[in-house]
Amino acid sequence: MENKFKRILYGGDYNPNQWPKDVWDEDMRIFKDARINSATINVFSWARIQPAEEVYDFQELDEIVEMLGRENYDIVLATSTAALPAWMVKRYPEVARTDYEGRHHKFGQRHNACPNSPVYQKYAKALAAELAKRYGSNKHIACWHINNEYGGECYCEKCEKAFRVWLRKKYQTLEALNKAWNLEFWGHTIYDWDEVVLPNALSEGLENDKTAFAGISIDYRRFNSDSLLGNYVMERDAVREYDKETPITTNLMGTFKGLDYFKWAKEMDIVSWDNYPSYDTPWSQTAMRHDLMRGLKDQPFMLMEQTPSQQNWQPYNSLKKPGQMRAQSYQTIAHGADTIQFFQLRRSVGGCEKFHGAVIAHVGNEDTRVFREVKQLGAELEKLADTTLGAVNEAEVGIIFDWDNYWALEYTSGPTVDLKYVEQIHQYYKYFYEHNIAVNMIPYDADFSKYKVVVAPVLYMVKEGMQEALEAFVEKGGILVTTYMSGIVDQSDNVHLGGYPGPLGRMAGIWVEEIDALAPEQTNSVVFNDGEEAAGRLVCDIIHLRGAESVGNYGSDFYAGSPAVTRNQYGNGIVYYIGTNMNEDGLGKVMEMAAGDAKVKPAVEIETGLEITCRKKGGHKYYFVINFKDDEIEMPDCFAGCKDMLSGETIRGGEILSKYDVKMICVEERV
């Protein structure tokens, strides 16, 4: 795979414009000591470089670019369009957003521009073009960074009109629109395109992120994602007019709900994202988000932002413990990153992010624990050079992640408010993570033939072509695992008639008659055929067998003794259907069956509490071994005698890893 960079980019967001110039020289000295080799600049400088409508002032930015170039930095140059300058909102108030409650905003905050505002589009495109014209030929520009963390919605009249245009392109006729949204319900039939209104709190929107008509609300989500993507493409194309080769990206946010990242990734040269786990985020969930970002293009990605220590915007902003930032960074590389970048390089003196961690803290020097850890990591990455750049992560397991399903499942008005899409996906990912079985997070229209196992939890929305693709995968010998709340609706959230799980029923060999909802304090049990039991929560599908065999039955309620988990031979493959949200042991038992049927292999053939991940490049396997547990864990014997690439020392038999210890091992790939 072609490398996007010549070395691992190590640096992050740098805002020298917030500081006097005598600080710049001190920054360069300190950063050099940490082996920092890149800087992301100009992220929020629109007001600085365009102080008035017809005026551009690049003097300071020229000086920053020249300074970084002199120090041989790889520059990630942002376009500054994520926050409007005050003059624009003052002169053109319609450029600001209208929120879900119908309130039109004034100047302030960020992500504050209506994506369908012609004014915003005009000036954002012009600014991107001016930047590219001026700096596009600079050899130190390693990547273009469009906008920043796209997100949010606008419900203004311009968006409403644009939504109607979007709908006409999609549905062509009002008859098709009315059918898709099932507007005969409640007598909401539309007779003119101008009768379509945005689904906010003034119309179809309900409290707690619910809606009276999921069809229109899901389409609005798609429209909003497309609108913001249109802004990105507009700026990207403006840059491409003057710079034909430098990679262009924008920083995504993992499992962020608002944007269909698989669609976005098609327009990006390289995926980048910002990783900010909470103090209690499971390491498996962080790994899953890395795998999702890699899976968007099935290519290595950039870590555009992480904090060297604490964040500032979460309810509880704990410090990263000694060694945690380093271990987290290597986990990122292990799952496909070719860069390690921070927000921020120097801590701001004011504003809401003044307590967000930085390489240089408010004390202003390098005599801090955080800096020493940044320096250690920098020295190790400098030594690795381009060793891992472009290395691939191979997997025999694919887990479907689909934003349409994300939106639709959480809009649905039954059976329980506790169904959360990311939580559901994560519990299945966690099984493979804890067994060191590599996973690719894949879209609904992926090439399933690449995998031995495809897992499709809560595949609530089965869109056109999915049934045929999944059936073909299983018929040819694939193992499919799917669950309750799957196969329920089509792409417009209308139910697939004929019984649940709709298009999945034939290959699953079952029919679900009813779905029971369990309150938080309620449980059922699943009694497996070997006598083992597991707790079931959330929902219980009442299942009838139509060719499938029962793997485990419910233990209580009026449907006691009926199937809870089923297995069906379909062609040369097998479909597992899980009818209730089982505890970890129960879920693990079923996943072990599926993995055994498929003969999927872990990174190493040994049970261990260590995270072990493998990337491949040039006939070599690079193993990353990390201890995220509180307990000390012994290194697997298979690595004894190998050299740790980070320390240069030979790994001893029986060597112990403490929490946050990391080893990196290179072995030749056997042909």
KAQUIFEN-V103473 format. One record per run of one state. SS is the DSSP state (a for helix, b for strand, c for the rest). FROM is the first residue (numbers start at 1). TO is the last residue. If there is no record, write none. Layout:
BEGIN
ss from to
SS FROM TO
SS FROM TO
END
This chain:
BEGIN
ss from to
c 1 8
b 9 13
c 14 15
a 16 18
c 19 20
a 21 33
c 34 37
b 38 41
c 42 45
a 46 49
c 50 51
b 52 52
c 53 54
b 55 55
c 56 58
a 59 70
c 71 73
b 74 78
c 79 85
a 86 91
c 92 92
a 93 95
b 96 96
c 97 97
b 98 98
c 99 103
b 104 104
c 105 112
b 113 113
c 114 117
a 118 135
c 136 140
b 141 145
c 146 156
a 157 171
c 172 173
a 174 181
c 182 184
a 185 187
c 188 192
a 193 195
c 196 204
b 205 206
c 207 209
b 210 211
c 212 213
a 214 240
c 241 246
b 247 249
c 250 250
b 251 252
c 253 260
a 261 265
c 266 271
b 272 274
c 275 282
a 283 295
c 296 300
b 301 305
c 306 323
a 324 334
c 335 336
b 337 342
c 343 345
b 346 346
c 347 359
b 360 360
c 361 368
a 369 384
c 385 391
b 392 392
c 393 396
b 397 400
c 401 402
a 403 411
c 412 420
a 421 434
c 435 438
b 439 442
c 443 447
a 448 450
c 451 452
b 453 456
c 457 460
b 461 461
c 462 465
a 466 475
c 476 478
b 479 483
c 484 488
b 489 489
c 490 494
b 495 495
c 496 499
b 500 500
c 501 501
a 502 508
c 509 509
b 510 517
c 518 523
b 524 528
c 529 532
b 533 545
c 546 548
b 549 554
c 555 562
b 563 570
c 571 572
b 573 578
c 579 579
b 580 582
c 583 583
a 584 598
c 599 610
b 611 617
c 618 619
b 620 626
c 627 632
b 633 634
c 635 636
a 637 639
c 640 642
b 643 644
c 645 649
b 650 650
c 651 655
b 656 657
c 658 661
b 662 668
c 669 671
END
